[in-house]
Amino acid sequence: MAPADIAYVRHEFRPFDEVCAAADAVPAAMAALVAGGVLPQPCYVLADGGWWVPADYLGLVGSAGGAAGLRAHFEGRYAIAADVHGALAGPDELDEQWDAYLGGWYGVLYRVPEPETAVRAARLQASLARMLAAPEADSWRWRDRVGARVDALDAIYRPGCDIDREQLGGELPRDRWVAAVIEQYGVLRGPPPA
């Protein structure tokens, strides 16, 4: 891992043992649950073997009342969020999202690694994609609406690092939906013309 990636990981994430200790959880017991496919994989494993995870890595486990009910809790929250935002939450979507969560990708991608965050990001991306398909760059209303979505996605997505891009095959969602849109259209939000 490149030095810039290591610096990013150390700034954005916390050591697994530290996060477990803060939640009064035994790191070895939690690591066994990770190995058993019950808890998410660490977001990063550094050269020294240390696992790095989001500070709120065990937040969803706590709200589920423990690891035993985590999947049902995750799926329930995802389904409710999908209903609220008009998204799909069938068996395929739930399996796909659960796999992404267990694979550690929720922690890598989202500032708040919860089902509601994933649903909200997907809906904002879909809305933004529709707006970008019919650009009205001279319209302050269009720019303001695009800017609001870009700002919301910027608040959802972590910046990421090069190793994330490498593992995802090139770009992160934030690269596409935040950085690329700003690069193409510049600063989007602002007051209406006088």
N, C-alpha and C positions, 0 to 999 in steps of 0.2 A: 504494500500500500504506500502511495506517495506521501511525503511529509505534509502536503497541504490537506490530503484526505484525513490523515491522522489528527491534524490540528482541528479540522471540522468535527470529527467524531468526538474528540475530547471536549469541544466547546458545546456541542448540541446534545450530547448523550451522557449517561452516567454509568459507572461500573455496575454490573449485575449484582454483585455482592452488596454494594452500598444501597441499591434500590431495595433489595430483599430485607436488609437490616432495618431500613427506615420503615418498612411495613411489618416489622416483627415476624418476618418469615425466615426460615432456615435456608440459606443459599443452596446447600447440598440437596435438600428436599425439593426445592424449586427447580434445580437443575435436572433432577430425576424426572420431574413432570415435563420439562422441555424435551428431554430425551425420549419420553414416552408419547410425545405428540399431543400432550394435553395443554401445554402453554406455548406461546410463540417462541420461535427461534430468536436468538439475539440478533439485533440489527447488524452488528459488526463483531468480528473476532479479530483482535489485533495480534501482532506477531508474538507477543508474550503469552498468548492464549487467553487473555482477558476478554470477557464478554461485555459489550456495551449496549445499553437499552435506553429507551426514553425514561425520563424521571417518573412518569405515570404508568410505567410498564404493567404494574399490578393493579391499576385502577379498575379495569373491567373485571378482573378476578374478584376484587373486593365488592363491587356492586352486584356480582353474581352470587355472593355468599360463599365463594370458594371455587376451587378448580373443577369440582365434580359437575357443577351446573353451568360451566362457562359456555359451552357450545349452545345450549338451549337459550341461555340469556343473550348471547351474541345474536343468534338468529331472531329472537323475539324483538330485540331493539332494532335490528336491521329492517325487519318487516314493518314495524311501526313507522320508522323513518321513511321507508319506501312509500307507505300509504300516504303519509303527510305530504311528501314531495312528488307524488305521482310517478314513482319509479317501479320497476319490476322487482319482485322478491320471490320468485318461484324457486323450486328445488335446485335448478342449475345455478342461478344467481347466488343463492345462499351457500352452496358448495364452493363456488368460485371465490366468494368473499371470505369464507372461513379458511380456505387454503391460503389465500393471500395474508390473512391475519396470522395464521399459524406459521407461515413462512417468514414472518418478521417484516413484511412489506408495509403494513400499516404504520409501524414505527418509523420506518425509513422515509416514507412519503408524507405522512400527515403529522402536523404539530400536535394534534390530539388524536391518538390512535384508537378511535371508536367507530362503531358501525354508522352512526349518524353522520360522521365526518365524510365517510366514503360516499354515502348517498348524496349528501349535499354537494360534494365536489362533482359527482357525475351529472347531477341536474344543472349545476352552473356551467359545466363544460358544454352540455347539450344546448343550453340557451345561448351561450357565447358562440358556439359553432353556427347556429342558425343566423345570428347577427353578422358574423364574419362572412357568411355565404352571400349576403346581400349588403355589402358595405355602403355606408353613406358618410364617408369621412368628412364631408363638408358640413354635416349637420351636427350642431353642438349637442342635440338631444341624443342622437345615435352614439356620439363619442362619450357622452356622460353615462349612458346605459352600459356601453361596453366597458368603460372605466370602472363602473361599480362592480361588475362581474369580475374583472381582472383583479381589483382590490380584494374582493372576497376570496378569490382563489389564492391570491398571494398570502392571505392570512391563514389559509388552510394548509398549503403545501410548505414543506421544508425546502430550503435551497438545494440540498443534495450535494454530492461530491462526484468526482470523476469515476470512482469505483462503482457508484450507483448507476451512472450512465452506461458504463461498460457492461454491467450485469443485465441492464434492461435493453441493451442493443442500440444505444445512441442518445436518446433524450429522455428526460424526466417529464412528467406531466406539467410541472412548474415551468420548465423550459418552453414548452409548446403553448401553454395557455396564459402565461404571464410574460415571460421575457420576450418571446417572439412577437406577441401582440404589441407590447410597448415599443419594441424595436421597429416594427412596421408603421405604427401610428403615432409614436411619441407619447407625450403626456396626454392622457385622455380626458381627465376630468377638469372642470373649471366652470366659472360662472357663465351664464348665457350672454350672448353679445348684447351690448347696450343698445 
